[in-house]
Amino acid sequence: MALLKTIEIRNTGLNASYWRLTHVQIDHIAAVAEFRLHGYPDLAAREAGKAPLPAIDYRASAADLQVASLHQVTTPQFYAAAKLLPATDGVAWLADATDA
């Protein structure tokens, strides 16, 4: 599972088109999940074991993830949230991404 959307990385001229969930950290006391999608030029680069390009970071509550409890959140729900929520920098980078 991944998301597809071409995004230029920090005004470098390099593009990431394949976005994969790579990190999840859940703080049950603070009731927040932090997750990260790393970008790759494409699926072939990821499958070839290439290093990812910079990531997009997110912070979400159970309500943001549309679950009753952070104990219930699934990988597809993180991808869905990445398409709905702004990243921690305030930009909704993957709002119009498609599922891979």
N, CA, C and O atoms as a GROMACS GRO file, in nm:
protein
  400
    1MET      N    1   0.084  -0.117   0.000
    1MET     CA    2   0.000   0.000   0.000
    1MET      C    3   0.089   0.124   0.000
    1MET      O    4   0.194   0.125   0.064
    2ALA      N    5   0.046   0.226  -0.072
    2ALA     CA    6   0.118   0.353  -0.081
    2ALA      C    7   0.025   0.454  -0.144
    2ALA      O    8  -0.087   0.422  -0.183
    3LEU      N    9   0.072   0.578  -0.155
    3LEU     CA   10  -0.001   0.683  -0.223
    3LEU      C   11   0.083   0.734  -0.340
    3LEU      O   12   0.206   0.735  -0.333
    4LEU      N   13   0.015   0.776  -0.446
    4LEU     CA   14   0.083   0.829  -0.564
    4LEU      C   15   0.049   0.976  -0.583
    4LEU      O   16  -0.068   1.013  -0.596
    5LYS      N   17   0.152   1.058  -0.584
    5LYS     CA   18   0.137   1.200  -0.617
    5LYS      C   19   0.278   1.255  -0.634
    5LYS      O   20   0.364   1.232  -0.550
    6THR      N   21   0.301   1.326  -0.742
    6THR     CA   22   0.432   1.384  -0.767
    6THR      C   23   0.444   1.517  -0.692
    6THR      O   24   0.365   1.609  -0.712
    7ILE      N   25   0.546   1.523  -0.606
    7ILE     CA   26   0.573   1.643  -0.527
    7ILE      C   27   0.721   1.674  -0.540
    7ILE      O   28   0.806   1.587  -0.522
    8GLU      N   29   0.751   1.801  -0.571
    8GLU     CA   30   0.892   1.844  -0.575
    8GLU      C   31   0.942   1.856  -0.431
    8GLU      O   32   0.874   1.913  -0.346
    9ILE      N   33   1.059   1.803  -0.405
    9ILE     CA   34   1.116   1.803  -0.272
    9ILE      C   35   1.192   1.933  -0.245
    9ILE      O   36   1.296   1.958  -0.305
   10ARG      N   37   1.139   2.014  -0.158
   10ARG     CA   38   1.203   2.135  -0.106
   10ARG      C   39   1.275   2.219  -0.212
   10ARG      O   40   1.390   2.258  -0.193
   11ASN      N   41   1.208   2.245  -0.322
   11ASN     CA   42   1.261   2.332  -0.428
   11ASN      C   43   1.398   2.285  -0.479
   11ASN      O   44   1.486   2.366  -0.507
   12THR      N   45   1.414   2.153  -0.491
   12THR     CA   46   1.541   2.096  -0.536
   12THR      C   47   1.539   2.053  -0.682
   12THR      O   48   1.644   2.030  -0.741
   13GLY      N   49   1.421   2.043  -0.738
   13GLY     CA   50   1.410   1.987  -0.872
   13GLY      C   51   1.395   1.835  -0.870
   13GLY      O   52   1.372   1.774  -0.974
   14LEU      N   53   1.408   1.773  -0.752
   14LEU     CA   54   1.387   1.629  -0.735
   14LEU      C   55   1.241   1.603  -0.701
   14LEU      O   56   1.182   1.674  -0.620
   15ASN      N   57   1.184   1.502  -0.762
   15ASN     CA   58   1.044   1.469  -0.739
   15ASN      C   59   1.028   1.332  -0.675
   15ASN      O   60   1.097   1.236  -0.709
   16ALA      N   61   0.935   1.326  -0.581
   16ALA     CA   62   0.892   1.198  -0.524
   16ALA      C   63   0.749   1.176  -0.572
   16ALA      O   64   0.665   1.266  -0.565
   17SER      N   65   0.722   1.057  -0.621
   17SER     CA   66   0.588   1.025  -0.671
   17SER      C   67   0.522   0.911  -0.595
   17SER      O   68   0.401   0.893  -0.604
   18TYR      N   69   0.600   0.834  -0.520
   18TYR     CA   70   0.552   0.715  -0.450
   18TYR      C   71   0.573   0.739  -0.300
   18TYR      O   72   0.686   0.752  -0.255
   19TRP      N   73   0.464   0.745  -0.225
   19TRP     CA   74   0.470   0.778  -0.082
   19TRP      C   75   0.428   0.658   0.001
   19TRP      O   76   0.318   0.605  -0.014
   20ARG      N   77   0.519   0.616   0.090
   20ARG     CA   78   0.498   0.494   0.168
   20ARG      C   79   0.506   0.524   0.318
   20ARG      O   80   0.596   0.597   0.362
   21LEU      N   81   0.413   0.470   0.395
   21LEU     CA   82   0.415   0.482   0.540
   21LEU      C   83   0.538   0.410   0.593
   21LEU      O   84   0.556   0.291   0.569
   22THR      N   85   0.623   0.483   0.665
   22THR     CA   86   0.747   0.423   0.715
   22THR      C   87   0.759   0.424   0.867
   22THR      O   88   0.831   0.342   0.923
   23HIS      N   89   0.691   0.515   0.934
   23HIS     CA   90   0.703   0.526   1.079
   23HIS      C   91   0.568   0.558   1.140
   23HIS      O   92   0.490   0.637   1.085
   24VAL      N   93   0.540   0.496   1.255
   24VAL     CA   94   0.421   0.527   1.334
   24VAL      C   95   0.463   0.526   1.480
   24VAL      O   96   0.529   0.433   1.526
   25GLN      N   97   0.423   0.629   1.553
   25GLN     CA   98   0.446   0.633   1.697
   25GLN      C   99   0.317   0.679   1.761
   25GLN      O  100   0.263   0.784   1.727
   26ILE      N  101   0.268   0.599   1.855
   26ILE     CA  102   0.142   0.632   1.922
   26ILE      C  103   0.171   0.661   2.069
   26ILE      O  104   0.231   0.580   2.140
   27ASP      N  105   0.125   0.778   2.113
   27ASP     CA  106   0.137   0.819   2.252
   27ASP      C  107  -0.004   0.812   2.311
   27ASP      O  108  -0.085   0.902   2.290
   28HIS      N  109  -0.032   0.704   2.383
   28HIS     CA  110  -0.167   0.685   2.436
   28HIS      C  111  -0.200   0.783   2.547
   28HIS      O  112  -0.317   0.817   2.566
   29ILE      N  113  -0.102   0.829   2.621
   29ILE     CA  114  -0.128   0.927   2.727
   29ILE      C  115  -0.167   1.061   2.666
   29ILE      O  116  -0.262   1.124   2.712
   30ALA      N  117  -0.096   1.104   2.565
   30ALA     CA  118  -0.127   1.230   2.497
   30ALA      C  119  -0.241   1.214   2.396
   30ALA      O  120  -0.291   1.313   2.343
   31ALA      N  121  -0.282   1.090   2.368
   31ALA     CA  122  -0.389   1.058   2.274
   31ALA      C  123  -0.359   1.111   2.134
   31ALA      O  124  -0.443   1.175   2.071
   32VAL      N  125  -0.237   1.082   2.088
   32VAL     CA  126  -0.197   1.130   1.955
   32VAL      C  127  -0.112   1.024   1.886
   32VAL      O  128  -0.035   0.952   1.950
   33ALA      N  129  -0.127   1.017   1.755
   33ALA     CA  130  -0.044   0.930   1.672
   33ALA      C  131   0.039   1.020   1.581
   33ALA      O  132  -0.014   1.112   1.518
   34GLU      N  133   0.167   0.992   1.575
   34GLU     CA  134   0.254   1.062   1.481
   34GLU      C  135   0.296   0.960   1.377
   34GLU      O  136   0.338   0.850   1.410
   35PHE      N  137   0.284   0.999   1.251
   35PHE     CA  138   0.322   0.906   1.146
   35PHE      C  139   0.390   0.980   1.033
   35PHE      O  140   0.376   1.102   1.018
   36ARG      N  141   0.466   0.905   0.953
   36ARG     CA  142   0.550   0.964   0.849
   36ARG      C  143   0.538   0.884   0.721
   36ARG      O  144   0.541   0.761   0.723
   37LEU      N  145   0.526   0.955   0.611
   37LEU     CA  146   0.531   0.893   0.480
   37LEU      C  147   0.657   0.943   0.410
   37LEU      O  148   0.677   1.063   0.394
   38HIS      N  149   0.741   0.850   0.369
   38HIS     CA  150   0.861   0.886   0.294
   38HIS      C  151   0.831   0.879   0.145
   38HIS      O  152   0.753   0.796   0.099
   39GLY      N  153   0.895   0.968   0.072
   39GLY     CA  154   0.879   0.971  -0.071
   39GLY      C  155   0.991   0.900  -0.144
   39GLY      O  156   1.106   0.900  -0.098
   40TYR      N  157   0.958   0.840  -0.255
   40TYR     CA  158   1.054   0.776  -0.346
   40TYR      C  159   1.023   0.828  -0.487
   40TYR      O  160   0.910   0.867  -0.514
   41PRO      N  161   1.122   0.827  -0.574
   41PRO     CA  162   1.092   0.869  -0.712
   41PRO      C  163   0.978   0.787  -0.772
   41PRO      O  164   0.893   0.840  -0.844
   42ASP      N  165   0.977   0.656  -0.742
   42ASP     CA  166   0.873   0.567  -0.794
   42ASP      C  167   0.881   0.434  -0.721
   42ASP      O  168   0.970   0.413  -0.638
   43LEU      N  169   0.789   0.344  -0.751
   43LEU     CA  170   0.785   0.212  -0.689
   43LEU      C  171   0.914   0.134  -0.716
   43LEU      O  172   0.964   0.065  -0.628
   44ALA      N  173   0.965   0.145  -0.837
   44ALA     CA  174   1.087   0.070  -0.872
   44ALA      C  175   1.204   0.111  -0.783
   44ALA      O  176   1.284   0.026  -0.744
   45ALA      N  177   1.216   0.239  -0.750
   45ALA     CA  178   1.324   0.284  -0.662
   45ALA      C  179   1.309   0.225  -0.523
   45ALA      O  180   1.407   0.183  -0.462
   46ARG      N  181   1.185   0.221  -0.472
   46ARG     CA  182   1.163   0.162  -0.339
   46ARG      C  183   1.196   0.014  -0.341
   46ARG      O  184   1.264  -0.036  -0.251
   47GLU      N  185   1.146  -0.057  -0.442
   47GLU     CA  186   1.172  -0.201  -0.451
   47GLU      C  187   1.319  -0.234  -0.472
   47GLU      O  188   1.365  -0.342  -0.436
   48ALA      N  189   1.393  -0.140  -0.529
   48ALA     CA  190   1.537  -0.160  -0.549
   48ALA      C  191   1.617  -0.129  -0.423
   48ALA      O  192   1.739  -0.142  -0.422
   49GLY      N  193   1.547  -0.088  -0.316
   49GLY     CA  194   1.615  -0.060  -0.190
   49GLY      C  195   1.683   0.075  -0.185
   49GLY      O  196   1.771   0.096  -0.101
   50LYS      N  197   1.644   0.166  -0.273
   50LYS     CA  198   1.702   0.300  -0.272
   50LYS      C  199   1.660   0.374  -0.146
   50LYS      O  200   1.554   0.347  -0.089
   51ALA      N  201   1.744   0.467  -0.102
   51ALA     CA  202   1.713   0.547   0.016
   51ALA      C  203   1.595   0.639  -0.016
   51ALA      O  204   1.586   0.692  -0.126
   52PRO      N  205   1.506   0.658   0.081
   52PRO     CA  206   1.393   0.747   0.056
   52PRO      C  207   1.436   0.893   0.053
   52PRO      O  208   1.538   0.932   0.110
   53LEU      N  209   1.355   0.973  -0.014
   53LEU     CA  210   1.370   1.118  -0.012
   53LEU      C  211   1.308   1.168   0.118
   53LEU      O  212   1.252   1.088   0.193
   54PRO      N  213   1.316   1.298   0.148
   54PRO     CA  214   1.257   1.347   0.273
   54PRO      C  215   1.111   1.307   0.290
   54PRO      O  216   1.040   1.276   0.193
   55ALA      N  217   1.068   1.309   0.415
   55ALA     CA  218   0.936   1.260   0.453
   55ALA      C  219   0.836   1.373   0.474
   55ALA      O  220   0.872   1.490   0.486
   56ILE      N  221   0.709   1.334   0.479
   56ILE     CA  222   0.600   1.422   0.522
   56ILE      C  223   0.552   1.367   0.656
   56ILE      O  224   0.517   1.249   0.667
   57ASP      N  225   0.550   1.452   0.757
   57ASP     CA  226   0.512   1.411   0.892
   57ASP      C  227   0.371   1.456   0.926
   57ASP      O  228   0.327   1.564   0.886
   58TYR      N  229   0.301   1.371   1.001
   58TYR     CA  230   0.163   1.398   1.043
   58TYR      C  231   0.149   1.374   1.192
   58TYR      O  232   0.224   1.297   1.252
   59ARG      N  233   0.051   1.440   1.252
   59ARG     CA  234   0.014   1.421   1.392
   59ARG      C  235  -0.137   1.420   1.396
   59ARG      O  236  -0.201   1.514   1.347
   60ALA      N  237  -0.197   1.315   1.454
   60ALA     CA  238  -0.343   1.300   1.448
   60ALA      C  239  -0.397   1.238   1.576
   60ALA      O  240  -0.331   1.157   1.641
   61SER      N  241  -0.519   1.276   1.608
   61SER     CA  242  -0.592   1.216   1.720
   61SER      C  243  -0.672   1.097   1.668
   61SER      O  244  -0.677   1.072   1.548
   62ALA      N  245  -0.733   1.024   1.760
   62ALA     CA  246  -0.821   0.913   1.720
   62ALA      C  247  -0.935   0.967   1.634
   62ALA      O  248  -0.972   0.904   1.535
   63ALA      N  249  -0.990   1.080   1.671
   63ALA     CA  250  -1.100   1.139   1.592
   63ALA      C  251  -1.052   1.174   1.451
   63ALA      O  252  -1.124   1.151   1.354
   64ASP      N  253  -0.931   1.229   1.439
   64ASP     CA  254  -0.876   1.260   1.307
   64ASP      C  255  -0.863   1.134   1.222
   64ASP      O  256  -0.883   1.138   1.100
   65LEU      N  257  -0.829   1.023   1.287
   65LEU     CA  258  -0.809   0.896   1.218
   65LEU      C  259  -0.940   0.818   1.202
   65LEU      O  260  -0.941   0.709   1.145
   66GLN      N  261  -1.048   0.874   1.254
   66GLN     CA  262  -1.182   0.816   1.246
   66GLN      C  263  -1.190   0.678   1.312
   66GLN      O  264  -1.249   0.584   1.257
   67VAL      N  265  -1.130   0.668   1.431
   67VAL     CA  266  -1.138   0.547   1.514
   67VAL      C  267  -1.177   0.588   1.655
   67VAL      O  268  -1.153   0.702   1.696
   68ALA      N  269  -1.238   0.496   1.729
   68ALA     CA  270  -1.278   0.524   1.866
   68ALA      C  271  -1.157   0.531   1.959
   68ALA      O  272  -1.159   0.604   2.059
   69SER      N  273  -1.053   0.456   1.927
   69SER     CA  274  -0.934   0.449   2.012
   69SER      C  275  -0.811   0.430   1.924
   69SER      O  276  -0.817   0.365   1.820
   70LEU      N  277  -0.699   0.488   1.966
   70LEU     CA  278  -0.575   0.469   1.890
   70LEU      C  279  -0.528   0.323   1.893
   70LEU      O  280  -0.442   0.284   1.814
   71HIS      N  281  -0.584   0.242   1.982
   71HIS     CA  282  -0.554   0.099   1.983
   71HIS      C  283  -0.612   0.029   1.859
   71HIS      O  284  -0.571  -0.082   1.826
   72GLN      N  285  -0.706   0.093   1.792
   72GLN     CA  286  -0.776   0.031   1.680
   72GLN      C  287  -0.727   0.076   1.543
   72GLN      O  288  -0.773   0.021   1.442
   73VAL      N  289  -0.637   0.171   1.534
   73VAL     CA  290  -0.600   0.228   1.405
   73VAL      C  291  -0.522   0.127   1.320
   73VAL      O  292  -0.439   0.051   1.370
   74THR      N  293  -0.552   0.127   1.190
   74THR     CA  294  -0.488   0.035   1.096
   74THR      C  295  -0.405   0.113   0.995
   74THR      O  296  -0.419   0.235   0.981
   75THR      N  297  -0.320   0.043   0.925
   75THR     CA  298  -0.237   0.106   0.822
   75THR      C  299  -0.322   0.179   0.718
   75THR      O  300  -0.290   0.294   0.687
   76PRO      N  301  -0.427   0.119   0.663
   76PRO     CA  302  -0.507   0.193   0.565
   76PRO      C  303  -0.565   0.324   0.621
   76PRO      O  304  -0.584   0.421   0.547
   77GLN      N  305  -0.594   0.327   0.752
   77GLN     CA  306  -0.647   0.450   0.811
   77GLN      C  307  -0.542   0.561   0.816
   77GLN      O  308  -0.576   0.678   0.805
   78PHE      N  309  -0.415   0.525   0.832
   78PHE     CA  310  -0.309   0.626   0.826
   78PHE      C  311  -0.300   0.685   0.685
   78PHE      O  312  -0.286   0.806   0.669
   79TYR      N  313  -0.308   0.600   0.584
   79TYR     CA  314  -0.305   0.650   0.446
   79TYR      C  315  -0.426   0.739   0.417
   79TYR      O  316  -0.412   0.844   0.354
   80ALA      N  317  -0.543   0.698   0.462
   80ALA     CA  318  -0.663   0.780   0.441
   80ALA      C  319  -0.648   0.915   0.510
   80ALA      O  320  -0.687   1.018   0.454
   81ALA      N  321  -0.593   0.916   0.630
   81ALA     CA  322  -0.573   1.041   0.703
   81ALA      C  323  -0.474   1.132   0.631
   81ALA      O  324  -0.492   1.254   0.630
   82ALA      N  325  -0.371   1.074   0.572
   82ALA     CA  326  -0.271   1.155   0.500
   82ALA      C  327  -0.336   1.227   0.382
   82ALA      O  328  -0.289   1.334   0.341
   83LYS      N  329  -0.441   1.169   0.327
   83LYS     CA  330  -0.511   1.232   0.215
   83LYS      C  331  -0.609   1.340   0.264
   83LYS      O  332  -0.646   1.428   0.187
   84LEU      N  333  -0.650   1.334   0.389
   84LEU     CA  334  -0.749   1.426   0.443
   84LEU      C  335  -0.690   1.540   0.526
   84LEU      O  336  -0.744   1.650   0.528
   85LEU      N  337  -0.581   1.513   0.595
   85LEU     CA  338  -0.527   1.608   0.693
   85LEU      C  339  -0.407   1.685   0.639
   85LEU      O  340  -0.335   1.636   0.552
   86PRO      N  341  -0.387   1.805   0.691
   86PRO     CA  342  -0.261   1.872   0.661
   86PRO      C  343  -0.147   1.804   0.738
   86PRO      O  344  -0.168   1.747   0.845
   87ALA      N  345  -0.028   1.812   0.683
   87ALA     CA  346   0.091   1.761   0.751
   87ALA      C  347   0.125   1.856   0.867
   87ALA      O  348   0.059   1.958   0.886
   88THR      N  349   0.228   1.822   0.943
   88THR     CA  350   0.265   1.906   1.057
   88THR      C  351   0.310   2.045   1.014
   88THR      O  352   0.310   2.137   1.095
   89ASP      N  353   0.348   2.062   0.888
   89ASP     CA  354   0.386   2.195   0.838
   89ASP      C  355   0.264   2.276   0.792
   89ASP      O  356   0.279   2.388   0.744
   90GLY      N  357   0.142   2.218   0.805
   90GLY     CA  358   0.020   2.288   0.771
   90GLY      C  359  -0.026   2.272   0.627
   90GLY      O  360  -0.130   2.325   0.589
   91VAL      N  361   0.051   2.200   0.545
   91VAL     CA  362   0.017   2.182   0.404
   91VAL      C  363  -0.048   2.045   0.384
   91VAL      O  364   0.001   1.945   0.435
   92ALA      N  365  -0.156   2.042   0.309
   92ALA     CA  366  -0.223   1.916   0.276
   92ALA      C  367  -0.158   1.859   0.150
   92ALA      O  368  -0.219   1.860   0.042
   93TRP      N  369  -0.037   1.810   0.163
   93TRP     CA  370   0.044   1.765   0.050
   93TRP      C  371  -0.022   1.654  -0.033
   93TRP      O  372  -0.010   1.654  -0.155
   94LEU      N  373  -0.091   1.562   0.033
   94LEU     CA  374  -0.140   1.443  -0.036
   94LEU      C  375  -0.292   1.444  -0.054
   94LEU      O  376  -0.353   1.338  -0.071
   95ALA      N  377  -0.352   1.562  -0.049
   95ALA     CA  378  -0.498   1.572  -0.057
   95ALA      C  379  -0.556   1.509  -0.182
   95ALA      O  380  -0.665   1.451  -0.176
   96ASP      N  381  -0.488   1.517  -0.293
   96ASP     CA  382  -0.541   1.460  -0.417
   96ASP      C  383  -0.459   1.341  -0.466
   96ASP      O  384  -0.457   1.310  -0.586
   97ALA      N  385  -0.393   1.274  -0.373
   97ALA     CA  386  -0.314   1.155  -0.408
   97ALA      C  387  -0.408   1.039  -0.440
   97ALA      O  388  -0.523   1.036  -0.397
   98THR      N  389  -0.356   0.945  -0.516
   98THR     CA  390  -0.432   0.823  -0.545
   98THR      C  391  -0.368   0.706  -0.476
   98THR      O  392  -0.248   0.707  -0.446
   99ASP      N  393  -0.447   0.603  -0.450
   99ASP     CA  394  -0.396   0.482  -0.386
   99ASP      C  395  -0.313   0.401  -0.483
   99ASP      O  396  -0.346   0.390  -0.601
  100ALA      N  397  -0.205   0.345  -0.433
  100ALA     CA  398  -0.120   0.259  -0.517
  100ALA      C  399  -0.142   0.115  -0.481
  100ALA      O  400  -0.080   0.027  -0.540
   0.00000   0.00000   0.00000
